[in-house]
Amino acid sequence: MGGGAAKMPVAALRLVLGMVAAFGVAAAAFPVPAASRTNHYDFFITETKVTRLCREKSVLAVNGQFPGPTIEARRGDVVVVNVHNQGHKNITLHWHGVDQPRNPWFDGPEYITQCPIAPGANFTYTVLLSHEEGTLWWHAHSDFDRATVHGAFVVRPKLGSNYPYPKPHKEIPVILGEWWNADVEKLLEETKRTGGDVNVSDANTINGQPGDMFPCSVDGTFRAVVERGRMYLLRVINAGLTNDMFFAVAGHRLTVVGTDGRYLKPFAADHIMIASGQTMDVLLHANNNATNGGRYYMAARTFQTNPQLTVNNSTATAVLEYAGAPPSAAAPELPALPAVGDLAAATAYTARLRSLATAAHPADVPSRVDERMVVTVSVNVLPCGGGGAPNSNETCEGPINGTRFAASLNNVSFVAPAGVDVLDAYYSSVGGGGVYEPDFPDRPPVAFNFTEAEPATELWFTRRGTRVKVLDYGAVVEVVFQGTSILGAEPHPMHLHGYAFYVVGRGFGNFDETRDPATYNMVDPPYQNTVSVPSGGWAAIRFQATNPGVWFMHCHFDRHTVWGMDTVFIVKNGKTPETQMMPRPPSMPKC
């Protein structure tokens, strides 16, 4: 396995040149940098025995690591990852936060842009970096596999360029996640069979470890050794399947400088709130007076506002330890984290995210809008049979007798195809061929008080479908995600593949199309790929559809995606070769 700015291996060079030839695009037009800036990785997905919470179980892992290896690159590089599936099930990988310009073929979501990699097979992803700079990550995008198949994706400035803040002495990936004692594959199968909710995780984790607060965990607790007076960059990633998280480091204020592979105006914070799927870059100055023997806890705790949900409210810990600190029997100091349901703390933190908006890192917020969408984000129910009349032979564990849990966008509960992926269907027929319907609604089908405490029961029900939104190349799109309180108000981390977007507005209650746009930040809104829709509120995003292809949009809580809180944007080709999707590579897996 290679990394950093290693020279491009001959096999990888042949692959990229072959792609250029196969795509029929002039080398100057193909967004591939010089060979010296291409990095190659081999990922071997295997079943690996892991012990947590006094129990050993077999999990899917990459190169025997949980979390998996860190990918390192520089802005504009190409990363080639050869994935060898030596596990027992189909799998795909996604490069979270990478726009993949004109290259949806290697984006990764199962049955959206590719058929899965079968056991015993391998598939090579070509990951094209463009404007991303900061912390991204990679993860499985099939079933619940990303519980253990994930890792950091670090994109540094180009050689000769600098960070827009003091260069850190060292960088420390901090991956927040969850651990189930149960087999997550069986957990998903049981959820699908019963129609019930997913069992709560047994622990939150930092870099795969629950930490000192859990049994049989002290020896594995992640430890970071720092030198007094040095500056460190914590690359914080929320890889959790079901939770947003609060995170803090005892005895140290954090300076937040980036999110989702883009820079922010720096600000100091005692804690951060990071939604599932998001990344945060934070600077830590190792300047504490070495109380508690020079050892401090990093800690993470769930953020969730829905009182109807059972949540894991435990605290995961890691240790920040000053080099040369004398041995001490005292426990490290714990930071003060907000309570699990502290909506005010989460809101105050998120409101401080602002784009850097400098000449080197401008904020180019679209002022005009061509396509306006208001999209309700809901947890719902379906009849026990799955979409038609209730099946008297089934017993389901939904919130109403004879129902199963579901989820929707604009009351469409998305069903991914199984025999072909959406991208292949679009590319081959440019019309869906019965695989999808190009009529995703721009407005909710029924208007009601979306955020009232107890919506009428008849509003709980949704309908299944594979409805997608088709956009003209170059169109400026505004999407207002409107949360609902059906089955309880909660935040939803909405992630869009293929694009970053400006989060121009947020608020509570029902979005008012006359009043609320006047409150938008059109100067320096954060530029993200995952936005946390406020609990009982709304979030507005804008982007220009200049990346042709098929791009998944979904809630990053995995059970919500499985239940149907997702859809697809199909962006048409432009009129020039440089604005058109690349042709289908011959190596794509077959269904």
URDA-V380798 format. One record per residue. N is the residue number from 1. SS is DSSP state (2 for helix, 1 for strand, 0 for the rest). PHI is phi as a letter, one per 40 degrees, with the letter a starting at -180 (none if undefined). PSI is psi in radians with two decimals (* if undefined). Layout:
n	ss	phi	psi
N	SS	PHI	PSI
N	SS	PHI	PSI
This chain:
n	ss	phi	psi
1	0	none	2.32
2	0	b	-3.12
3	0	a	-3.09
4	0	g	-2.47
5	0	b	0.67
6	0	c	2.67
7	0	c	2.65
8	0	c	2.18
9	0	c	2.71
10	2	d	-0.73
11	2	c	-0.72
12	2	c	-0.69
13	2	c	-0.77
14	2	c	-0.67
15	2	c	-0.86
16	2	c	-0.77
17	2	c	-0.63
18	2	c	-0.65
19	2	c	-0.74
20	2	d	-0.79
21	2	c	-0.75
22	2	c	-0.58
23	2	c	-0.20
24	0	g	0.55
25	0	b	2.41
26	0	d	2.51
27	0	d	-0.62
28	0	c	-0.47
29	0	c	-0.36
30	0	c	2.25
31	0	c	1.06
32	0	b	2.13
33	0	c	-3.09
34	0	d	2.66
35	2	d	-0.51
36	2	c	-0.15
37	2	b	0.53
38	1	b	2.33
39	1	b	2.46
40	1	b	2.37
41	1	b	2.54
42	1	b	2.15
43	1	b	2.08
44	1	b	1.94
45	1	c	2.02
46	1	b	2.83
47	1	c	2.12
48	1	b	2.34
49	1	c	2.26
50	1	b	2.44
51	1	b	2.16
52	1	a	2.56
53	0	f	0.74
54	0	g	0.18
55	1	b	2.48
56	1	b	2.39
57	1	a	2.86
58	1	c	2.25
59	1	b	2.79
60	1	c	2.31
61	1	a	2.77
62	1	b	2.18
63	0	f	0.57
64	0	g	0.23
65	1	b	2.43
66	0	b	1.95
67	0	c	2.94
68	0	c	-3.13
69	0	c	2.64
70	0	c	2.27
71	1	c	2.32
72	1	b	2.35
73	1	a	3.10
74	1	b	2.79
75	0	d	2.28
76	0	g	-0.03
77	0	c	2.94
78	1	b	2.36
79	1	b	2.18
80	1	b	2.12
81	1	b	2.01
82	1	c	1.98
83	1	c	2.09
84	1	b	1.95
85	1	c	1.70
86	0	b	0.29
87	0	c	-2.89
88	0	b	0.04
89	0	a	2.86
90	0	c	2.62
91	1	a	2.72
92	0	b	2.83
93	1	b	2.56
94	1	b	2.50
95	1	b	1.52
96	1	c	2.05
97	0	g	-0.09
98	0	c	2.17
99	0	c	-0.48
100	0	f	1.12
101	0	d	2.13
102	0	g	0.28
103	0	b	0.97
104	2	c	-0.29
105	2	d	-0.52
106	2	b	0.37
107	0	c	-0.68
108	0	h	-0.45
109	0	c	2.30
110	1	c	2.24
111	0	g	0.14
112	0	b	-0.98
113	0	b	-0.07
114	1	a	2.75
115	0	c	2.68
116	0	c	2.83
117	1	c	2.08
118	0	c	2.73
119	0	d	2.36
120	0	g	-0.13
121	0	b	2.92
122	1	b	2.76
123	1	a	2.37
124	1	b	2.11
125	1	c	2.37
126	1	b	2.00
127	1	b	2.01
128	1	c	1.94
129	0	c	2.55
130	0	b	-1.56
131	0	c	-0.04
132	0	c	2.47
133	0	a	2.01
134	1	h	-2.50
135	1	b	2.13
136	1	b	-2.97
137	1	a	2.93
138	1	b	2.66
139	1	a	2.79
140	1	c	2.54
141	0	b	0.86
142	0	a	2.28
143	0	f	-2.41
144	0	b	0.41
145	2	c	-0.42
146	2	c	-0.07
147	2	d	-0.62
148	0	b	-0.21
149	0	b	1.55
150	1	a	2.84
151	1	a	2.99
152	1	c	2.65
153	1	b	1.78
154	1	c	2.17
155	1	b	1.92
156	1	c	2.92
157	0	c	2.79
158	0	c	2.69
159	0	d	2.31
160	0	g	-0.20
161	0	b	2.84
162	0	b	2.79
163	0	c	2.61
164	0	c	0.51
165	0	a	2.94
166	0	d	2.37
167	0	c	2.21
168	0	c	2.65
169	0	c	-0.62
170	1	a	2.68
171	1	b	2.40
172	1	b	1.89
173	1	c	2.33
174	1	b	1.75
175	1	b	2.03
176	1	c	2.41
177	1	a	-2.82
178	1	b	2.74
179	1	b	2.30
180	0	b	2.35
181	0	c	-0.54
182	0	c	2.79
183	0	c	2.09
184	2	c	-0.50
185	2	c	-0.77
186	2	c	-0.58
187	2	c	-0.78
188	2	c	-0.78
189	2	d	-0.73
190	2	c	-0.69
191	2	c	-0.76
192	2	c	-0.66
193	2	c	-0.76
194	2	c	-0.36
195	0	g	0.19
196	0	c	-3.08
197	0	c	2.88
198	0	c	2.36
199	0	d	2.47
200	0	c	2.58
201	0	c	2.77
202	0	c	-0.30
203	1	a	2.61
204	1	c	2.77
205	1	b	2.72
206	1	b	2.09
207	0	f	0.75
208	0	g	-0.01
209	1	b	2.37
210	0	c	-0.56
211	0	g	-3.07
212	0	c	-0.31
213	0	c	-0.07
214	0	b	2.65
215	0	c	2.56
216	0	f	0.53
217	0	b	-0.25
218	2	c	-0.74
219	2	c	-0.47
220	2	c	-0.09
221	0	d	2.30
222	0	c	2.37
223	1	b	2.33
224	1	b	2.12
225	1	c	2.26
226	1	b	2.74
227	0	b	2.37
228	0	d	2.36
229	0	g	-0.15
230	0	c	2.74
231	1	b	2.39
232	1	b	2.50
233	1	b	1.99
234	1	c	2.09
235	1	c	1.67
236	1	c	2.25
237	1	b	2.29
238	1	c	1.75
239	0	c	0.14
240	0	c	2.53
241	0	c	-0.49
242	0	b	-0.08
243	0	b	2.42
244	1	c	2.80
245	1	b	2.51
246	1	c	2.54
247	1	a	2.46
248	1	a	2.90
249	1	b	2.13
250	0	d	2.46
251	0	g	0.12
252	0	a	2.30
253	0	c	2.60
254	1	b	2.54
255	1	b	1.97
256	1	c	2.19
257	1	b	-0.09
258	1	a	2.78
259	1	a	2.46
260	0	f	0.68
261	0	g	0.37
262	1	b	2.65
263	1	c	2.69
264	1	b	2.79
265	1	c	2.16
266	1	c	2.47
267	1	a	2.63
268	1	c	2.51
269	1	a	2.52
270	0	c	-0.44
271	0	a	2.86
272	1	b	2.77
273	1	b	2.14
274	1	b	2.09
275	0	c	2.77
276	0	d	2.22
277	0	g	-0.35
278	0	c	2.83
279	1	b	2.65
280	1	b	2.29
281	1	c	2.13
282	1	b	2.40
283	1	c	2.42
284	1	b	2.13
285	1	c	2.05
286	0	c	1.34
287	0	b	0.34
288	0	c	2.74
289	0	c	0.29
290	0	g	0.82
291	0	c	2.94
292	2	f	0.63
293	2	g	0.30
294	2	g	0.45
295	1	b	2.30
296	1	b	2.52
297	1	c	2.32
298	1	c	2.44
299	1	a	2.60
300	1	b	2.46
301	1	a	2.61
302	1	c	2.47
303	1	b	2.09
304	0	a	2.35
305	0	b	-0.17
306	0	c	1.93
307	0	c	-0.24
308	0	c	-0.16
309	0	c	2.47
310	0	c	2.25
311	0	b	2.74
312	0	c	1.83
313	0	b	0.37
314	0	c	2.90
315	1	b	2.11
316	1	c	2.52
317	1	b	2.66
318	1	b	2.98
319	1	b	2.24
320	1	b	2.08
321	1	b	2.25
322	1	c	2.33
323	0	c	2.39
324	0	g	0.02
325	0	c	2.38
326	0	c	2.65
327	0	d	2.49
328	0	a	2.45
329	0	c	-0.19
330	0	c	2.47
331	0	c	2.56
332	0	d	2.71
333	1	c	2.41
334	0	c	2.45
335	0	c	2.79
336	0	c	1.87
337	0	c	2.58
338	0	c	2.75
339	0	c	2.77
340	0	d	-0.72
341	0	c	0.39
342	0	c	1.46
343	2	c	-0.63
344	2	c	-0.71
345	2	c	-0.76
346	2	c	-0.74
347	2	c	-0.77
348	2	c	-0.68
349	2	c	-0.88
350	2	c	-0.57
351	0	c	-0.27
352	0	c	-0.10
353	0	c	2.08
354	1	b	2.40
355	1	d	2.64
356	0	c	-0.73
357	0	f	0.98
358	0	b	3.08
359	0	c	-0.66
360	0	c	-0.48
361	0	b	1.28
362	0	c	2.80
363	0	b	1.91
364	0	b	1.37
365	0	c	2.16
366	0	c	2.31
367	0	c	-0.56
368	0	c	2.79
369	0	b	2.25
370	0	c	-0.61
371	1	b	2.06
372	1	b	2.26
373	1	b	2.42
374	1	b	2.09
375	1	b	1.98
376	1	c	2.46
377	1	b	1.93
378	1	b	2.55
379	1	c	2.36
380	1	b	-2.93
381	1	b	2.74
382	1	b	2.68
383	1	d	2.67
384	0	d	-0.61
385	0	c	-0.26
386	0	h	-0.12
387	0	i	-0.45
388	0	b	-2.48
389	0	c	2.63
390	0	d	2.49
391	0	c	1.97
392	0	c	-0.26
393	0	c	-0.07
394	0	b	2.60
395	0	b	2.07
396	0	b	2.79
397	0	b	0.63
398	0	c	3.11
399	0	c	-0.27
400	0	b	2.50
401	0	d	2.36
402	0	g	0.32
403	1	b	2.87
404	1	b	2.71
405	1	c	2.51
406	1	a	3.14
407	1	a	2.86
408	1	a	2.82
409	1	b	2.16
410	0	f	0.71
411	0	g	0.36
412	1	b	2.05
413	1	c	1.86
414	1	c	2.40
415	0	b	1.98
416	0	c	2.51
417	0	c	2.88
418	0	b	-0.57
419	0	c	-0.21
420	0	a	2.66
421	0	c	2.76
422	2	c	-0.71
423	2	c	-0.79
424	2	c	-0.74
425	2	c	-0.74
426	2	c	-0.79
427	2	c	-0.65
428	2	c	-0.53
429	2	b	-0.23
430	0	f	0.92
431	0	a	-0.07
432	0	h	-0.62
433	0	f	0.55
434	0	g	-0.07
435	0	c	-0.59
436	0	a	2.89
437	1	b	2.20
438	0	c	0.85
439	0	b	0.67
440	0	d	2.31
441	0	c	2.48
442	0	c	-0.18
443	0	b	2.72
444	0	c	2.48
445	0	c	-0.45
446	0	b	2.25
447	0	c	2.27
448	0	a	3.10
449	0	c	1.62
450	0	c	-0.50
451	0	b	0.24
452	0	c	2.75
453	0	c	-0.74
454	0	b	1.50
455	0	c	2.63
456	0	d	2.53
457	2	d	-0.61
458	2	c	-0.34
459	2	c	-0.16
460	2	c	-0.42
461	1	c	2.53
462	0	b	-3.13
463	1	b	2.50
464	1	c	2.65
465	1	a	2.92
466	0	b	1.22
467	1	b	2.27
468	0	b	2.83
469	1	b	2.21
470	1	b	2.28
471	1	b	2.49
472	0	c	2.56
473	0	d	2.32
474	0	g	-0.15
475	0	c	2.45
476	1	c	2.19
477	1	b	2.32
478	1	b	2.19
479	1	b	2.15
480	1	b	1.96
481	1	c	2.04
482	1	b	1.93
483	1	c	2.66
484	0	b	2.85
485	0	b	0.29
486	0	d	2.18
487	0	f	0.46
488	0	h	2.33
489	0	c	2.38
490	0	a	2.77
491	0	c	2.63
492	1	b	2.09
493	1	c	1.80
494	1	c	2.20
495	1	b	2.33
496	1	b	2.16
497	0	c	2.65
498	0	g	-0.12
499	0	a	2.60
500	0	b	2.78
501	1	a	2.73
502	1	c	2.23
503	1	c	1.63
504	1	c	-0.32
505	1	a	2.67
506	1	a	2.65
507	1	a	3.07
508	1	b	2.75
509	0	g	-2.78
510	0	c	2.32
511	0	c	2.30
512	0	b	1.91
513	0	c	-0.30
514	0	c	-0.72
515	0	c	-0.78
516	2	c	-0.59
517	2	d	-0.41
518	2	c	-0.31
519	2	c	-0.02
520	0	c	2.57
521	0	c	1.87
522	0	b	0.14
523	0	b	-0.94
524	0	a	0.86
525	1	c	2.68
526	0	c	2.57
527	1	b	1.86
528	1	b	2.97
529	0	b	-0.13
530	1	b	2.15
531	1	b	2.36
532	1	c	1.94
533	1	c	2.15
534	0	d	2.54
535	0	c	2.10
536	0	g	0.51
537	1	a	-2.71
538	1	a	2.79
539	1	a	2.39
540	1	b	2.29
541	1	b	2.69
542	1	b	2.47
543	1	a	2.76
544	1	b	2.26
545	0	c	1.30
546	0	b	0.29
547	0	b	1.64
548	0	c	2.55
549	1	i	-2.85
550	1	b	2.14
551	1	b	2.20
552	1	c	2.48
553	1	b	2.23
554	1	a	2.81
555	1	c	2.43
556	0	c	0.10
557	0	c	2.03
558	2	c	-0.63
559	2	c	-0.56
560	2	c	-0.65
561	2	c	-0.79
562	2	c	-0.63
563	2	c	-0.27
564	0	h	0.25
565	0	c	1.17
566	1	a	2.87
567	1	a	-3.00
568	1	b	2.38
569	1	c	2.18
570	1	b	2.03
571	1	b	2.10
572	0	c	2.82
573	0	c	2.66
574	0	c	-2.93
575	0	c	-0.12
576	0	b	2.77
577	2	d	-0.61
578	2	c	-0.16
579	2	b	0.37
580	0	b	2.57
581	0	c	2.47
582	0	c	2.59
583	0	c	2.87
584	0	c	2.15
585	0	c	2.52
586	0	c	-0.22
587	0	c	0.03
588	0	d	2.42
589	0	c	2.65
590	0	b	2.57
591	0	c	*
